[in-house]
Amino acid sequence: MDTPKALFAGLALIAAAVLFNGFMQPKYQIAGGGAMAWIIDTQSGMFRLCRYAECGKWLDANMVATE
C-alpha cells in the first residue's frame, strides 16, 4: 500500500470513529434498585423517578415538570 493511501485510510478510520461515537451513546441511564429507580435522559439532562412501575413527570435540573 502506498503511503498516501495508507494516510487516507487512517484518517478515514479516525473520522468514522469520531462520527459514530456520538451515535453509540445511550439515551437513558437508570440508577437505583429495588422498587425505586431514577431514569435520566443523558441528552437533555431531564430525569424522572419511578416507583413500582409508576413513573412521575420528566423534571429538569430546577425540578420544573415538563411533558
C-alpha positions as CSV (number, residue, x, y, z in Angstrom):
1,M,0.0,0.0,0.0
2,D,1.3,3.4,-0.9
3,T,1.9,6.0,1.8
4,P,-0.8,8.4,0.6
5,K,-3.3,5.6,0.5
6,A,-2.4,4.5,4.0
7,L,-2.6,8.0,5.4
8,F,-6.0,8.5,3.7
9,A,-7.3,5.2,5.1
10,G,-6.1,6.1,8.6
11,L,-7.7,9.5,8.5
12,A,-10.9,7.9,7.2
13,L,-11.0,5.5,10.1
14,I,-10.4,8.3,12.6
15,A,-13.2,10.4,11.1
16,A,-15.5,7.4,11.2
17,A,-14.7,6.7,14.8
18,V,-15.4,10.4,15.8
19,L,-18.6,10.5,13.8
20,F,-20.1,7.2,15.0
21,N,-19.1,7.8,18.7
22,G,-22.0,10.2,19.1
23,F,-24.4,7.6,17.8
24,M,-23.3,4.9,20.3
25,Q,-24.0,6.8,23.5
26,P,-27.1,5.6,25.4
27,K,-30.1,7.9,25.6
28,Y,-31.1,6.9,29.1
29,Q,-29.2,5.9,32.3
30,I,-31.0,4.1,35.1
31,A,-29.9,4.4,38.7
32,G,-31.5,2.8,41.7
33,G,-32.6,-0.6,42.8
34,G,-35.4,-2.5,44.4
35,A,-38.8,-0.7,43.9
36,M,-37.3,2.7,43.1
37,A,-35.3,4.0,40.1
38,W,-34.2,7.3,38.7
39,I,-34.3,7.5,34.9
40,I,-32.0,10.1,33.4
41,D,-32.1,11.4,29.8
42,T,-28.5,11.8,29.0
43,Q,-29.1,14.2,26.1
44,S,-31.4,16.7,27.7
45,G,-30.5,16.2,31.4
46,M,-34.1,15.6,32.3
47,F,-34.9,13.0,34.9
48,R,-37.9,11.2,36.5
49,L,-38.5,8.9,39.5
50,C,-40.2,5.6,39.1
51,R,-41.7,3.6,42.0
52,Y,-43.3,0.2,41.5
53,A,-43.6,0.8,37.7
54,E,-45.4,4.1,38.3
55,C,-43.3,7.0,36.8
56,G,-43.6,10.6,37.6
57,K,-43.3,13.5,35.1
58,W,-40.0,14.4,33.5
59,L,-38.2,17.1,35.5
60,D,-35.4,19.5,34.6
61,A,-32.5,20.5,36.9
62,N,-34.7,23.1,38.5
63,M,-37.3,20.5,39.4
64,V,-39.8,22.0,36.9
65,A,-42.1,19.4,35.4
66,T,-42.3,19.3,31.6
67,E,-44.4,16.9,29.5
